[in-house]
Amino acid sequence: MHKAQKEIRQAVPKCSLIIEVLDARIPFTSENPLVAELRGETPTIKVLNKVDLADPKVTSMWLERLNSKEGVTAVEMQGNISGRAKSLLQLGKRLLPKDRSDGKPITTMILGIPNVGKSTIINTLAGRKIAKTGNIPAVTKQQQRIYIEQNFVLLDTPGFLWPRLTPHSCGFKLAVSGAIKDAVTEFEDLAFWAVRYLADNYPKELMERYNLDGLPDTEMEILTDIASNRGCLGKGGTVNLNKVSQVLVLDYRQAKLGRLSLETPLQVDHELANAPPDESAKEKRIRKKKARR
């Protein structure tokens, strides 16, 4: 992570354009704050990828929010659709300053968190398999230069997560969507968060998927009903919590419950307004006080 951040800091000043690939289901959570910190006046395209998995109405809200930012152009995309992906090249050229020399190569940084579909977009742009792809996080290991056209160069960067996840729900959203390796998470924890969010925001889709007549009040009760419907029961009718949790999380990732987003602009605004103080900032203040003493 430290190495990737260092490489990005060194490369951004040399770039004419930035393309950041976001997960359309979690545009705020998958957005890297390092981009806003470093890009300055460099034109930036925010690509809401995996739009086929996200709630169309919520995606429209996010496009409006992102396009209102200075120097940012937001578009939606499915990474494997060739025509749409290649339109990024033309869009990028239009965003560059008018007085720019046509003969100078357009160096473009493309970045995104793990498993957001960045490598698939790169391969589509290049028309050949260059970047490794896979439905698991952290496939790209090191920065590489990719020549797309005679005057268009992509700098592909490893996907990485920033060390501070604020607000608290960001960690759950990243894990539920598949940006964090399953080996370092507990499906039960993800399922409890996901079933609460879905019950509050997409109750109809949740009931239809698992043939539920209604939704009980607690997460455990809802998961118990899903377990009964999906045969995730052990001896004596006890709930196999790990199994039913995997069913729910994987069903969400594969859009078997429908096209559902995990955050709206208003939800994010509310969470940020009510988030506790940044612990790392607190620690910095404490260290400064101690140093003054």
N, C-alpha and C positions, 0 to 999 in steps of 0.2 A: 504494500500500500504506500509506504513512504517513498519507495523508488518510483512508483507510477506518478505520484504527486510531483515529485521533483522533475521528472521528464516533461510533464505537462507544463509546469511553470517555466521551464526553459524553452519549450517549443511555441507556446501561445504567441509571444511577441513577434515570431517569424511568420505567423499565419495571416493570410488575407481573409479567411473565412472560417467559421466554426460551425460544425454540425453536431448537435447533441441529440442522441436518440433516447427518448423517454418511453416508459411503459404507459400506454394510454389508460390503463386501469388505475395508475397511481402517478400522475404527472408531477405533483409536488414532491412526493416521497422519492421518486426516481431521479429528480433533478439534482445535479451536483452543484452546491453553492460555490465551489471553486471556480466554476465558469463565470458567474456573475462578478466574482472578485477579480479575475484576471483579464477578461475579454476587452475591457475598456470600450473603445468605439468600433471594435471589430464586428462586422455583421454576423449575426448568429441565427441559424435555423434550428428550431426546436421541432423534432420529428416525433409525433405521438404514434409510436409503433404498436403493433398488436391491436389495432383499432377494432378488429373483428371480434375481440374478446371483451371489449369495453361497452358500457352503456352509451348509446349514441347521443342521448340528451346531455349526459354529463360531459362527454367528449366535446360537444359544442360549447359548453360553459368554459371548459379549460382552454379551448382554442381562442375564445374571446378574451379571456384573462391574459394569456401569454402574448397575444398579438398587441395588447395594449402597452407592452413594455418597450421602452426605447431601444431601437436597434435589433429587435427580435421579430422574426417571422415564424409563425407556428403552422405546421401542416400535419394532417393525419395520414397514416400509411399502414399497409400490410407489407412487410419486408420482402415477401416473395413475389410481389406484383411488379413485373419488370418496368412497364411504362411509367408507373407512379414513382418508383425509386429513381429512375433515370431523369425524371423531371427535376430532381434536386440539383442536378448539374446546371440546368438552364436557370433555375431560380437563383442559385448561388451567384452566377455570372451577372444577373440583373441587379443583385444587391451590392455589388462592388462599386466603388467610386467611379464616376464617369471619366475622370481624367487619368485613370489607371492605364498603364502601357499594355496594349494587347499582346505584346510579345513576351511578357513576363509570365512564368508559370504561376498558376493559382494554387498556392499551398493551403490545403484545407485540413484542419484537425477534425477528426470524427471520434466522438467518445460517448460513453454511456456506461451505466452500472452493469454488473454481471447479468447475463441471461436476458438482456433486453432486446436482442435480435440485431445488434449492430453488425456482426459478422455476415449475417444473411444479406443485409442491405449492401455491404461492401462487395460481396460476390455478385450481387445483381447489378450493381453499378459497373463493375469490371467486366461482366459478361463471362467470367470464368471463376473457378474455385481458387481463391487466394487465401482468404481468412478461414480458419477452422470454425466450424459451427457445431452446435450440440445443445440439447435441451437441459443443460446443466450450467451452473455458474462457473465463471473463471476459466473459459476456454482459451481466450487470448492471453498469452503470457508475456509478450514483450512488444515494444513499439516497432512498427514497420512502415516503410514508405511504399505506397502503391500507386502506380501510374495508371490513371483511368483513361485519360486522353492525352494528346500531345502537350497540352498546356494545363493539365489538371492533375494535381498530385494529392493523394490522401495520406495523412499521417494517422495510422490506426494505433490507438492506445489501449492498454489492458483495462478491462472493466474493474473498477474498485469501488468500495463503499467508504464513505468518509467516516471517521471514528466517532462522531457525535451525532446521535440520532434523536432529533427533537422535532415534534413532540414524541411522547413515549410510544404512541401507536405506530410510528414509522417502522419500528423493528418488526412488528407483527405483519404490516402490509408487505414489507419486503420479503418476509419468509413465506407468507401465504401465496404470494405471486410467483415465488420460485427464484428470487434473486439471491437468497442465502441458501447454502447447501443444507440439505435435509439432515446430514450427518451431525450438524452442530445445533439442531433444534429438536424440540419435542412436539410431535404431531398433536398430542393432547392439548398443549398450550395454544397452538395455532388454531385448533378446532374450536376451543372455547371462545377465543376472540372472534373468529370468523362467524360462528353460528349466532353470536350476539349481534354482530354488525348486519348480517343477512336478515335476521329476524326483525331488526329495527328498520331496515331500508328496503329489503326485497322479500317481504313475508310471503307474497303470492308465489314467487318463483321457488322458494324453499319448500313450501307445502306441496306444490305440484310435482317437484322432482322426487320427493320421498313419500308421496301419497298420504300426507298428514291432513287430518280434519281441522286441526287448529295448532296453535303454537303455545305450549306451556310457558310459564313465567321464567323459569331458570334455564341456563345453558345445559345443565346436566339432564334435565327432563327432556329437552328437545333432542339431545344426542341419544338418549335412551329410546325415544320414539323412532329416530332414524335407524338405530341399531336393530330394533325389532323388525322394521320394514326391510332392511338389507341383510338380515341373517347374521348380524355381528354379535351373536350371543354365545356365551360359553355354557358350561355345565350348570344346570339349575336355573337357567335363564338369566345368568349374570351378564352384564354388558361387557363386551370386549372393547374397552375404551380406545385402545391403540388402533384397533382395526377400523372402528367406525370413524375415528378421527382422520385416518388416512383416506377413507372413502370420501369424506366431506371435502378435505383440502384438495385431493386430486380431481374430484368432480368440478370444483371451482376452477382449477387451473386449465382444465380441458373444456371449459365453457359448457358443461353438461347441465348447469343450472340456468344457462342463458348468458347473455352479454351483460355482465355486472361489473360496475366500477367500485373501488374501495375508498374513494374520497371525492368530495365535491369541493369547489372553491370556498363555499360558505363553511363547510365542515372544517376545512384547514384553518380558515381565519379564526373560527371559534376555538379550535384546539391551541393555536398559537397564543391567542389572547389569554387563555387560561392555563397555559403551560407553566410549571414551576421554574424558578430561576435556573439558568444553565449551571450545572455543578462544576464544570471545568472553569467557568468564569469565576465562580466563588473561590475555587482553589487558587487561581491566579492572584486574586485580591489578597488572600491570606498570605501567600508567599511574599507579596510586595510589602505587606505590613510587617512581616517578620524580618524582611531584609532591612527596612527602615530602622527597626529596633536595634 
